[in-house]
Amino acid sequence: MRPKTLNFEQLVKQNKQELLKDEMSIKQIELRLEKKHNKYLLQKKRSDSDKLNV
């Protein structure tokens, strides 16, 4: 089966949609990473605090 040929405008539109989708995916990954990093920092702070209280 041969893929459908697209004209220039259709290709531009498709590429733009793919870029927007990729951007959303990147933002979601960044948010997850930020949450994990904040959680790590909080745990580290608690751990350091516990070491001082010993």
trRosetta pair geometry for C-beta under 8 A, 3 or more apart (Angstrom, degrees):
i j d omega theta_ij theta_ji phi_ij phi_ji
6 10 3.9 -129 -170 96 105 124
6 11 5.0 136 110 -57 123 79
6 14 6.8 -21 -169 -7 169 141
7 10 5.1 93 53 11 68 105
7 11 7.1 -130 100 -6 34 92
8 11 5.7 -59 -151 36 30 112
8 12 6.4 30 154 -19 66 105
9 12 5.7 -52 -147 35 32 112
9 13 6.3 32 153 -18 64 107
10 13 5.7 -54 -147 38 31 112
10 14 6.2 32 154 -19 65 107
11 14 5.7 -54 -144 38 30 111
11 15 6.1 29 157 -18 65 108
12 15 5.8 -56 -146 38 28 110
12 16 6.3 30 154 -21 64 107
13 16 5.7 -54 -147 34 29 112
13 17 6.5 29 154 -18 63 105
14 17 5.8 -55 -151 36 31 111
14 18 6.4 29 153 -17 65 107
15 18 5.6 -55 -147 38 32 112
15 19 6.3 34 153 -20 66 105
16 19 5.7 -54 -148 36 31 112
16 20 6.4 31 153 -18 64 105
17 20 5.8 -54 -148 36 31 111
17 21 6.4 32 152 -19 64 106
18 21 5.6 -53 -148 37 32 113
18 22 6.3 34 152 -20 65 105
19 22 5.6 -52 -146 37 32 112
19 23 6.2 37 152 -24 64 104
20 23 5.5 -50 -147 33 31 115
20 24 6.6 33 153 -19 63 102
21 24 5.8 -53 -153 34 32 111
21 25 6.5 32 149 -18 64 106
22 25 5.6 -55 -151 36 34 113
22 26 6.3 35 152 -21 67 105
23 26 5.7 -52 -148 35 31 112
23 27 6.4 33 153 -20 64 104
24 27 5.7 -53 -149 35 32 113
24 28 6.5 33 153 -19 64 104
25 28 5.8 -54 -151 35 32 111
25 29 6.5 30 152 -17 65 106
26 29 5.7 -55 -149 38 33 111
26 30 6.2 35 152 -21 66 106
27 30 5.6 -52 -146 36 32 113
27 31 6.4 33 154 -20 64 104
28 31 5.7 -53 -150 34 31 112
28 32 6.5 30 153 -16 64 105
29 32 5.8 -54 -149 37 32 110
29 33 6.2 33 153 -19 65 108
30 33 5.6 -57 -146 39 30 112
30 34 6.2 33 154 -22 65 106
31 34 5.7 -53 -146 35 30 112
31 35 6.5 32 154 -19 63 104
32 35 5.7 -54 -151 35 31 112
32 36 6.4 29 153 -16 65 106
33 36 5.8 -55 -148 38 31 109
33 37 6.1 32 153 -21 66 108
34 37 5.6 -54 -144 37 30 112
34 38 6.3 30 156 -18 64 106
35 38 5.9 -55 -147 37 29 109
35 39 6.3 30 154 -19 63 107
36 39 5.6 -54 -148 37 31 114
36 40 6.3 35 152 -21 64 105
37 40 5.6 -52 -150 34 31 114
37 41 6.4 31 152 -18 64 105
38 41 5.7 -52 -146 36 33 111
38 42 6.3 34 154 -20 64 105
39 42 5.8 -55 -149 36 30 112
39 43 6.4 28 153 -16 64 106
40 43 5.8 -58 -149 38 30 109
40 44 6.2 30 153 -20 66 108
41 44 5.6 -53 -144 37 31 112
41 45 6.2 34 155 -22 65 105
42 45 5.7 -52 -147 34 30 112
42 46 6.5 29 154 -16 63 105
43 46 5.7 -54 -149 38 32 111
43 47 6.2 34 152 -21 65 107
44 47 5.5 -54 -145 37 31 113
44 48 6.2 30 155 -18 65 106
45 48 5.8 -54 -146 38 29 109
45 49 6.2 32 152 -21 62 108
46 49 5.5 -56 -147 37 30 115
46 50 6.3 34 153 -22 65 104
47 50 5.7 -51 -149 33 30 112
47 51 6.6 33 151 -22 62 102
48 51 5.6 -50 -151 30 34 113
48 52 6.8 33 151 -18 63 103
49 52 5.8 -56 -155 33 34 110
49 53 6.5 26 152 -16 66 110
50 53 5.8 -61 -148 39 34 109
50 54 6.9 48 152 -40 64 97
51 54 6.0 -42 -158 7 34 117
